[in-house]
Amino acid sequence: MGRLTVEHFSLNTAKSFLGKNVNLHLKDGSVIVNVQLTGIRKSDFGKGSFVEYVPYGNCDVSKVPLRSIAWAELLNLLLLQTAG
């Protein structure tokens, strides 16, 4: 499984992960596990952006502030499906 580590998870980095399944590692140390990034939205209240994601096997869209993401870990779903 690949891992992209950057000092600053930027808008361009987020765009490169759109449509892919990842684990999102947040700056507070928590991890949002096995989600597909579906979009990037500007905040309605000033500057800032949100990354939209859908948990694997679900259809409900959630979002997290872009500035809260430390890095993303790219997942290979074929490995996860054959391991189970």
N, C-alpha and C positions, 0 to 999 in steps of 0.2 A: 504494500500500500504506500502511495506516495504522500509526501508531506511538503507543503510549501511553508517555509518560515520566513517571515519578513518583519522588519522592525516596525513597520506601519502598514496595517491592512488597509489598502486604499480602494478607491472607487474602481480603478482599473483592475486591481487584483480581484475584486468582487465580480466584475464583469467576466473575467476569465473563467470563473467557476459556475456561471449561469447554466442551468440544465444538467449539472453534475451532482452526484451524491457525495456529501462530505460530512465530516464531524467538524462543527464550529467550536473552536476553543476561545472562550471569552477572557477578557483581561482580569476578571475577578476570580479566575481559576476554574470556573464551571465549564462543562462541555455540553453542547446540544448535539446529540448523537444521531447519525444516519438520517440526514435531511437532504432534500433536493432544493437547490437554490433556484427560485422561480422569477425573481425580479428585484429591481432596485427602485425605490421611490424616494422622492424629495419630501422633506418634512413640510407639513402644512403651516408650521409656526416658526418661520425663520430658516436659518441655515441648518444643514445636517441631512443625512440620508439614512434610510432604513433598508436592510436586506430582507426580502421576503423569502420564506422557505416553507416547504411542505414535508412533514415527517413521512418516512417510508411507509407505504401502505395506507396512507390517510389522504384526505382531500381538503382538509382545513388549512388555510394559509395563515401563518404567523409571521411576525417580523421582529427584528432585533436592530437596534441602532448600529450603524456601520462603525462608529467610534468605539463600540464595546467589544468588537471582535479583535482578538490578538492574532490568530492565524487559523487556517483551514487545513484539514487533512483529507485529501482525496481518497475516496473509497472505491474498491473494485467489487461491485455487486455479484459478479460471477463467483468470486472466492467466498463471499458470505453465503450464497445460496447452496454451494456444494459442501460447505463445512457443516451445515445444519443437517 
